[in-house]
Amino acid sequence: MTTAAVVLAGVGCLAALAGWLLPRPLLPAAAAVATLGGAALVAVLDSEPASREASAVLVVVAGLLAVLGGGPVATAVFTLVDRGHPERAGSLRGAGEVLRGGAWIGVLERAGVYVTVVAGWPAGLAVLLALKGLGRYPELRVQEDSGAAERFIIGTLASSLWAVACAGLALTV
């Protein structure tokens, strides 16, 4: 059954990749979330112990899903937050101008969060999030009423929670 979890997580990676390529990532993000949930369900319900090889493959694929899926998932969260507020339609773009490099920082953040959780070093989460917050503090401090601080918090939480969920999948086997 671990094979089924790996396949589902792999499909989630493909959905997440589509989320990076499509202008509206809501559907690919939903597909990535659904496949992650399905993979976790299959892995938890599996009564047979997984082989070392299958476990290693699942750890790698879940890591890819953590890194690739967080961007579309965070963007989908921003879309849901802005629903019904047409005045904030360009706020994601505006925050992106203030917080340059956010997508790449998010990729590295998710990789770090995933590795610290899978490695059994939860204190590493505090180190990563503190480093990110301190690194962005000068940019966030000078921005008055731009919404960048709120975007920073929402994006960080969505991205980190996604990586932790993917790490949970890897730890089920």
FIKOLZA-1660 file (N, C-alpha, C; in steps of 0.1 Angstrom, whole numbers, plus 5000, padded with zeros to 4 digits):
% residues 173
   i   px   py   pz ch aa at
   1 5008 4988 5000  A  M  N
   1 5000 5000 5000  A  M CA
   1 5008 5013 5000  A  M  C
   2 5021 5012 5005  A  T  N
   2 5030 5024 5004  A  T CA
   2 5031 5028 4990  A  T  C
   3 5031 5019 4981  A  T  N
   3 5032 5022 4967  A  T CA
   3 5021 5032 4963  A  T  C
   4 5009 5029 4967  A  A  N
   4 4997 5037 4964  A  A CA
   4 4999 5051 4970  A  A  C
   5 5005 5052 4982  A  A  N
   5 5008 5065 4988  A  A CA
   5 5018 5073 4980  A  A  C
   6 5028 5066 4975  A  V  N
   6 5038 5072 4967  A  V CA
   6 5032 5077 4954  A  V  C
   7 5024 5069 4948  A  V  N
   7 5018 5073 4935  A  V CA
   7 5009 5085 4938  A  V  C
   8 5001 5085 4948  A  L  N
   8 4992 5097 4951  A  L CA
   8 5000 5109 4954  A  L  C
   9 5011 5108 4961  A  A  N
   9 5020 5119 4964  A  A CA
   9 5026 5124 4951  A  A  C
  10 5030 5115 4942  A  G  N
  10 5035 5119 4929  A  G CA
  10 5025 5127 4921  A  G  C
  11 5013 5122 4921  A  V  N
  11 5002 5129 4914  A  V CA
  11 5001 5143 4920  A  V  C
  12 5002 5144 4933  A  G  N
  12 5001 5157 4940  A  G CA
  12 5012 5166 4935  A  G  C
  13 5024 5161 4933  A  C  N
  13 5036 5169 4928  A  C CA
  13 5033 5174 4914  A  C  C
  14 5026 5166 4906  A  L  N
  14 5023 5171 4892  A  L CA
  14 5012 5182 4893  A  L  C
  15 5003 5180 4902  A  A  N
  15 4992 5191 4904  A  A CA
  15 4999 5203 4909  A  A  C
  16 5008 5202 4918  A  A  N
  16 5015 5214 4924  A  A CA
  16 5023 5221 4913  A  A  C
  17 5030 5213 4904  A  L  N
  17 5038 5219 4893  A  L CA
  17 5028 5226 4884  A  L  C
  18 5017 5221 4881  A  A  N
  18 5007 5228 4873  A  A CA
  18 5003 5241 4880  A  A  C
  19 5002 5241 4893  A  G  N
  19 4999 5253 4900  A  G CA
  19 5009 5264 4898  A  G  C
  20 5022 5261 4896  A  W  N
  20 5032 5271 4894  A  W CA
  20 5031 5276 4880  A  W  C
  21 5026 5268 4870  A  L  N
  21 5026 5272 4856  A  L CA
  21 5013 5279 4852  A  L  C
  22 5002 5276 4859  A  L  N
  22 4989 5282 4855  A  L CA
  22 4987 5295 4862  A  L  C
  23 4980 5305 4855  A  P  N
  23 4978 5318 4862  A  P CA
  23 4968 5317 4874  A  P  C
  24 4960 5308 4875  A  R  N
  24 4951 5306 4886  A  R CA
  24 4953 5292 4893  A  R  C
  25 4960 5292 4904  A  P  N
  25 4964 5279 4909  A  P CA
  25 4954 5273 4919  A  P  C
  26 4942 5278 4919  A  L  N
  26 4932 5273 4929  A  L CA
  26 4929 5258 4927  A  L  C
  27 4926 5254 4915  A  L  N
  27 4923 5240 4912  A  L CA
  27 4935 5231 4914  A  L  C
  28 4947 5234 4908  A  P  N
  28 4958 5226 4911  A  P CA
  28 4962 5225 4926  A  P  C
  29 4960 5236 4933  A  A  N
  29 4963 5235 4948  A  A CA
  29 4953 5226 4955  A  A  C
  30 4940 5227 4951  A  A  N
  30 4930 5218 4957  A  A CA
  30 4933 5203 4953  A  A  C
  31 4938 5201 4941  A  A  N
  31 4942 5187 4937  A  A CA
  31 4954 5183 4946  A  A  C
  32 4964 5191 4948  A  A  N
  32 4975 5188 4956  A  A CA
  32 4971 5184 4970  A  A  C
  33 4962 5193 4976  A  V  N
  33 4957 5190 4990  A  V CA
  33 4950 5177 4990  A  V  C
  34 4941 5174 4980  A  A  N
  34 4934 5162 4980  A  A CA
  34 4943 5150 4979  A  A  C
  35 4953 5150 4970  A  T  N
  35 4962 5139 4969  A  T CA
  35 4970 5137 4981  A  T  C
  36 4974 5148 4988  A  L  N
  36 4982 5146 5000  A  L CA
  36 4973 5139 5010  A  L  C
  37 4960 5144 5011  A  G  N
  37 4951 5137 5021  A  G CA
  37 4949 5122 5017  A  G  C
  38 4947 5119 5005  A  G  N
  38 4946 5106 5000  A  G CA
  38 4958 5097 5003  A  G  C
  39 4969 5103 5001  A  A  N
  39 4982 5095 5003  A  A CA
  39 4983 5093 5018  A  A  C
  40 4980 5103 5026  A  A  N
  40 4981 5101 5041  A  A CA
  40 4971 5090 5046  A  A  C
  41 4959 5090 5040  A  L  N
  41 4949 5081 5044  A  L CA
  41 4953 5067 5040  A  L  C
  42 4958 5065 5028  A  V  N
  42 4963 5052 5024  A  V CA
  42 4975 5047 5033  A  V  C
  43 4984 5056 5036  A  A  N
  43 4995 5052 5044  A  A CA
  43 4991 5049 5058  A  A  C
  44 4982 5056 5064  A  V  N
  44 4977 5053 5078  A  V CA
  44 4970 5040 5078  A  V  C
  45 4961 5037 5068  A  L  N
  45 4953 5025 5068  A  L CA
  45 4960 5013 5064  A  L  C
  46 4973 5014 5059  A  D  N
  46 4980 5003 5055  A  D CA
  46 4985 4995 5068  A  D  C
  47 4982 4982 5068  A  S  N
  47 4985 4974 5080  A  S CA
  47 4998 4967 5078  A  S  C
  48 5004 4967 5066  A  E  N
  48 5017 4960 5064  A  E CA
  48 5028 4971 5066  A  E  C
  49 5039 4967 5073  A  P  N
  49 5050 4976 5074  A  P CA
  49 5056 4978 5060  A  P  C
  50 5060 4990 5058  A  A  N
  50 5067 4994 5045  A  A CA
  50 5081 4990 5045  A  A  C
  51 5086 4986 5033  A  S  N
  51 5100 4983 5031  A  S CA
  51 5108 4996 5033  A  S  C
  52 5121 4994 5035  A  R  N
  52 5130 5006 5037  A  R CA
  52 5130 5014 5024  A  R  C
  53 5130 5007 5013  A  E  N
  53 5131 5014 5000  A  E CA
  53 5118 5022 4997  A  E  C
  54 5107 5016 5000  A  A  N
  54 5094 5023 4998  A  A CA
  54 5093 5035 5007  A  A  C
  55 5098 5033 5020  A  S  N
  55 5097 5045 5029  A  S CA
  55 5106 5056 5024  A  S  C
  56 5118 5052 5019  A  A  N
  56 5127 5063 5014  A  A CA
  56 5121 5070 5002  A  A  C
  57 5115 5063 4993  A  V  N
  57 5109 5069 4982  A  V CA
  57 5098 5079 4986  A  V  C
  58 5090 5074 4996  A  L  N
  58 5079 5083 5001  A  L CA
  58 5084 5095 5007  A  L  C
  59 5095 5094 5015  A  V  N
  59 5101 5106 5021  A  V CA
  59 5106 5116 5010  A  V  C
  60 5112 5111 5000  A  V  N
  60 5116 5120 4989  A  V CA
  60 5104 5126 4981  A  V  C
  61 5094 5118 4978  A  V  N
  61 5083 5123 4970  A  V CA
  61 5075 5133 4979  A  V  C
  62 5073 5130 4992  A  A  N
  62 5066 5139 5001  A  A CA
  62 5074 5152 5002  A  A  C
  63 5087 5152 5002  A  G  N
  63 5095 5164 5003  A  G CA
  63 5094 5172 4990  A  G  C
  64 5093 5166 4979  A  L  N
  64 5090 5173 4966  A  L CA
  64 5077 5180 4967  A  L  C
  65 5067 5172 4972  A  L  N
  65 5053 5178 4973  A  L CA
  65 5053 5190 4982  A  L  C
  66 5061 5189 4993  A  A  N
  66 5062 5200 5003  A  A CA
  66 5067 5213 4996  A  A  C
  67 5078 5211 4989  A  V  N
  67 5085 5222 4982  A  V CA
  67 5076 5228 4971  A  V  C
  68 5072 5219 4962  A  L  N
  68 5064 5223 4950  A  L CA
  68 5050 5228 4953  A  L  C
  69 5043 5222 4963  A  G  N
  69 5029 5225 4965  A  G CA
  69 5027 5237 4974  A  G  C
  70 5036 5241 4981  A  G  N
  70 5034 5253 4990  A  G CA
  70 5031 5266 4983  A  G  C
  71 5037 5268 4972  A  G  N
  71 5035 5281 4965  A  G CA
  71 5020 5282 4960  A  G  C
  72 5016 5272 4952  A  P  N
  72 5002 5272 4948  A  P CA
  72 4992 5272 4960  A  P  C
  73 4995 5265 4970  A  V  N
  73 4986 5264 4982  A  V CA
  73 4985 5278 4988  A  V  C
  74 4997 5285 4990  A  A  N
  74 4997 5298 4996  A  A CA
  74 4989 5308 4987  A  A  C
  75 4991 5307 4974  A  T  N
  75 4984 5316 4965  A  T CA
  75 4969 5314 4965  A  T  C
  76 4965 5301 4967  A  A  N
  76 4951 5298 4968  A  A CA
  76 4945 5303 4981  A  A  C
  77 4953 5303 4991  A  V  N
  77 4948 5309 5004  A  V CA
  77 4946 5324 5003  A  V  C
  78 4956 5330 4996  A  F  N
  78 4954 5345 4993  A  F CA
  78 4942 5348 4985  A  F  C
  79 4939 5339 4975  A  T  N
  79 4927 5341 4967  A  T CA
  79 4914 5340 4976  A  T  C
  80 4914 5330 4985  A  L  N
  80 4903 5328 4994  A  L CA
  80 4901 5340 5003  A  L  C
  81 4913 5345 5008  A  V  N
  81 4912 5356 5018  A  V CA
  81 4907 5369 5011  A  V  C
  82 4910 5371 4998  A  D  N
  82 4906 5383 4991  A  D CA
  82 4892 5381 4985  A  D  C
  83 4886 5370 4985  A  R  N
  83 4873 5368 4979  A  R CA
  83 4863 5378 4986  A  R  C
  84 4856 5384 4977  A  G  N
  84 4846 5394 4982  A  G CA
  84 4851 5407 4985  A  G  C
  85 4864 5409 4982  A  H  N
  85 4871 5422 4985  A  H CA
  85 4878 5427 4972  A  H  C
  86 4870 5432 4963  A  P  N
  86 4877 5436 4950  A  P CA
  86 4888 5447 4952  A  P  C
  87 4887 5455 4963  A  E  N
  87 4897 5465 4965  A  E CA
  87 4911 5459 4968  A  E  C
  88 4911 5446 4972  A  R  N
  88 4924 5439 4975  A  R CA
  88 4929 5431 4963  A  R  C
  89 4923 5432 4952  A  A  N
  89 4926 5423 4940  A  A CA
  89 4941 5423 4937  A  A  C
  90 4947 5435 4937  A  G  N
  90 4961 5436 4934  A  G CA
  90 4970 5435 4945  A  G  C
  91 4965 5433 4957  A  S  N
  91 4974 5433 4969  A  S CA
  91 4984 5423 4970  A  S  C
  92 4982 5411 4964  A  L  N
  92 4992 5401 4963  A  L CA
  92 5004 5406 4955  A  L  C
  93 5001 5412 4943  A  R  N
  93 5011 5417 4935  A  R CA
  93 5019 5428 4942  A  R  C
  94 5011 5437 4949  A  G  N
  94 5017 5448 4956  A  G CA
  94 5026 5443 4967  A  G  C
  95 5022 5433 4974  A  A  N
  95 5030 5428 4985  A  A CA
  95 5043 5421 4979  A  A  C
  96 5041 5415 4967  A  G  N
  96 5053 5409 4960  A  G CA
  96 5063 5419 4956  A  G  C
  97 5059 5431 4953  A  E  N
  97 5068 5442 4950  A  E CA
  97 5076 5446 4962  A  E  C
  98 5069 5446 4974  A  V  N
  98 5076 5450 4986  A  V CA
  98 5085 5439 4991  A  V  C
  99 5080 5427 4991  A  L  N
  99 5087 5415 4996  A  L CA
  99 5093 5407 4984  A  L  C
 100 5103 5413 4978  A  R  N
 100 5110 5406 4966  A  R CA
 100 5116 5393 4970  A  R  C
 101 5115 5384 4960  A  G  N
 101 5121 5371 4962  A  G CA
 101 5113 5361 4971  A  G  C
 102 5100 5365 4973  A  G  N
 102 5091 5357 4982  A  G CA
 102 5089 5343 4977  A  G  C
 103 5088 5340 4964  A  A  N
 103 5086 5327 4960  A  A CA
 103 5098 5318 4962  A  A  C
 104 5110 5323 4960  A  W  N
 104 5122 5315 4962  A  W CA
 104 5124 5313 4977  A  W  C
 105 5122 5324 4985  A  I  N
 105 5123 5322 4999  A  I CA
 105 5113 5312 5005  A  I  C
 106 5101 5312 4999  A  G  N
 106 5091 5302 5003  A  G CA
 106 5095 5288 5000  A  G  C
 107 5101 5286 4988  A  V  N
 107 5107 5273 4985  A  V CA
 107 5117 5268 4995  A  V  C
 108 5126 5277 4998  A  L  N
 108 5137 5273 5008  A  L CA
 108 5131 5271 5022  A  L  C
 109 5121 5279 5025  A  E  N
 109 5115 5278 5038  A  E CA
 109 5108 5264 5039  A  E  C
 110 5100 5261 5029  A  R  N
 110 5093 5248 5030  A  R CA
 110 5103 5236 5030  A  R  C
 111 5114 5237 5023  A  A  N
 111 5124 5226 5023  A  A CA
 111 5130 5225 5037  A  A  C
 112 5133 5237 5043  A  G  N
 112 5138 5237 5057  A  G CA
 112 5128 5232 5067  A  G  C
 113 5116 5236 5066  A  V  N
 113 5105 5231 5075  A  V CA
 113 5104 5216 5074  A  V  C
 114 5103 5211 5062  A  Y  N
 114 5101 5197 5059  A  Y CA
 114 5113 5189 5065  A  Y  C
 115 5125 5193 5063  A  V  N
 115 5137 5186 5067  A  V CA
 115 5138 5186 5083  A  V  C
 116 5135 5197 5089  A  T  N
 116 5135 5198 5104  A  T CA
 116 5125 5189 5110  A  T  C
 117 5113 5188 5104  A  V  N
 117 5103 5179 5110  A  V CA
 117 5106 5165 5108  A  V  C
 118 5110 5161 5096  A  V  N
 118 5113 5147 5093  A  V CA
 118 5126 5143 5100  A  V  C
 119 5135 5152 5103  A  A  N
 119 5147 5148 5110  A  A CA
 119 5145 5148 5125  A  A  C
 120 5133 5152 5130  A  G  N
 120 5130 5151 5144  A  G CA
 120 5136 5162 5152  A  G  C
 121 5137 5174 5145  A  W  N
 121 5143 5186 5152  A  W CA
 121 5133 5197 5151  A  W  C
 122 5122 5197 5159  A  P  N
 122 5112 5207 5158  A  P CA
 122 5117 5221 5162  A  P  C
 123 5127 5222 5170  A  A  N
 123 5133 5235 5174  A  A CA
 123 5138 5242 5161  A  A  C
 124 5141 5234 5151  A  G  N
 124 5145 5241 5138  A  G CA
 124 5135 5249 5132  A  G  C
 125 5122 5246 5135  A  L  N
 125 5111 5255 5130  A  L CA
 125 5112 5269 5136  A  L  C
 126 5115 5270 5149  A  A  N
 126 5117 5283 5155  A  A CA
 126 5128 5290 5149  A  A  C
 127 5139 5283 5146  A  V  N
 127 5151 5290 5140  A  V CA
 127 5147 5295 5126  A  V  C
 128 5141 5287 5118  A  L  N
 128 5137 5291 5105  A  L CA
 128 5128 5303 5104  A  L  C
 129 5117 5302 5112  A  L  N
 129 5107 5312 5112  A  L CA
 129 5113 5325 5118  A  L  C
 130 5121 5324 5128  A  A  N
 130 5128 5336 5134  A  A CA
 130 5137 5343 5124  A  A  C
 131 5145 5334 5117  A  L  N
 131 5154 5339 5106  A  L CA
 131 5146 5347 5095  A  L  C
 132 5135 5341 5091  A  K  N
 132 5127 5347 5081  A  K CA
 132 5121 5360 5085  A  K  C
 133 5115 5360 5097  A  G  N
 133 5110 5372 5103  A  G CA
 133 5120 5383 5105  A  G  C
 134 5131 5380 5110  A  L  N
 134 5142 5390 5112  A  L CA
 134 5147 5395 5099  A  L  C
 135 5148 5386 5089  A  G  N
 135 5153 5391 5076  A  G CA
 135 5143 5400 5069  A  G  C
 136 5130 5398 5071  A  R  N
 136 5120 5407 5064  A  R CA
 136 5116 5419 5073  A  R  C
 137 5121 5420 5085  A  Y  N
 137 5116 5430 5094  A  Y CA
 137 5119 5444 5088  A  Y  C
 138 5131 5447 5083  A  P  N
 138 5133 5461 5078  A  P CA
 138 5123 5465 5066  A  P  C
 139 5120 5455 5058  A  E  N
 139 5111 5458 5047  A  E CA
 139 5097 5460 5052  A  E  C
 140 5093 5452 5062  A  L  N
 140 5079 5453 5067  A  L CA
 140 5077 5465 5076  A  L  C
 141 5088 5469 5083  A  R  N
 141 5087 5481 5092  A  R CA
 141 5084 5494 5084  A  R  C
 142 5090 5496 5073  A  V  N
 142 5088 5508 5065  A  V CA
 142 5076 5509 5057  A  V  C
 143 5069 5498 5056  A  Q  N
 143 5056 5497 5048  A  Q CA
 143 5044 5500 5057  A  Q  C
 144 5038 5512 5054  A  E  N
 144 5026 5515 5062  A  E CA
 144 5014 5512 5054  A  E  C
 145 5005 5504 5059  A  D  N
 145 4992 5502 5053  A  D CA
 145 4992 5495 5039  A  D  C
 146 5003 5488 5036  A  S  N
 146 5004 5482 5023  A  S CA
 146 4998 5468 5023  A  S  C
 147 4996 5462 5035  A  G  N
 147 4991 5449 5035  A  G CA
 147 5002 5438 5034  A  G  C
 148 5015 5443 5033  A  A  N
 148 5026 5434 5031  A  A CA
 148 5028 5426 5044  A  A  C
 149 5026 5432 5056  A  A  N
 149 5029 5424 5068  A  A CA
 149 5018 5413 5069  A  A  C
 150 5006 5416 5066  A  E  N
 150 4996 5405 5067  A  E CA
 150 4998 5394 5057  A  E  C
 151 5003 5398 5045  A  R  N
 151 5006 5388 5034  A  R CA
 151 5018 5380 5039  A  R  C
 152 5027 5386 5045  A  F  N
 152 5039 5379 5050  A  F CA
 152 5035 5368 5060  A  F  C
 153 5026 5372 5069  A  I  N
 153 5021 5362 5080  A  I CA
 153 5013 5351 5074  A  I  C
 154 5003 5355 5065  A  I  N
 154 4995 5345 5059  A  I CA
 154 5003 5335 5050  A  I  C
 155 5012 5341 5042  A  G  N
 155 5020 5332 5033  A  G CA
 155 5029 5323 5041  A  G  C
 156 5035 5328 5052  A  T  N
 156 5044 5320 5060  A  T CA
 156 5037 5309 5067  A  T  C
 157 5025 5312 5072  A  L  N
 157 5018 5302 5079  A  L CA
 157 5012 5291 5069  A  L  C
 158 5007 5296 5058  A  A  N
 158 5002 5286 5048  A  A CA
 158 5013 5277 5043  A  A  C
 159 5024 5283 5040  A  S  N
 159 5035 5276 5034  A  S CA
 159 5041 5266 5045  A  S  C
 160 5043 5270 5057  A  S  N
 160 5048 5262 5067  A  S CA
 160 5039 5250 5071  A  S  C
 161 5026 5254 5072  A  L  N
 161 5017 5243 5076  A  L CA
 161 5016 5232 5065  A  L  C
 162 5017 5237 5052  A  W  N
 162 5017 5227 5041  A  W CA
 162 5029 5218 5042  A  W  C
 163 5041 5224 5045  A  A  N
 163 5053 5216 5046  A  A CA
 163 5052 5206 5058  A  A  C
 164 5046 5210 5069  A  V  N
 164 5045 5202 5081  A  V CA
 164 5035 5190 5077  A  V  C
 165 5024 5193 5070  A  A  N
 165 5015 5182 5066  A  A CA
 165 5022 5172 5057  A  A  C
 166 5030 5177 5048  A  C  N
 166 5038 5167 5039  A  C CA
 166 5048 5159 5047  A  C  C
 167 5054 5166 5057  A  A  N
 167 5063 5158 5066  A  A CA
 167 5055 5148 5074  A  A  C
 168 5043 5151 5078  A  G  N
 168 5034 5141 5084  A  G CA
 168 5032 5129 5076  A  G  C
 169 5030 5131 5063  A  L  N
 169 5029 5119 5054  A  L CA
 169 5042 5111 5054  A  L  C
 170 5053 5117 5054  A  A  N
 170 5066 5110 5053  A  A CA
 170 5068 5102 5066  A  A  C
 171 5063 5107 5077  A  L  N
 171 5065 5101 5090  A  L CA
 171 5055 5090 5093  A  L  C
 172 5045 5088 5084  A  T  N
 172 5035 5077 5087  A  T CA
 172 5040 5064 5084  A  T  C
 173 5051 5063 5076  A  V  N
 173 5057 5049 5073  A  V CA
 173 5069 5046 5081  A  V  C
% end
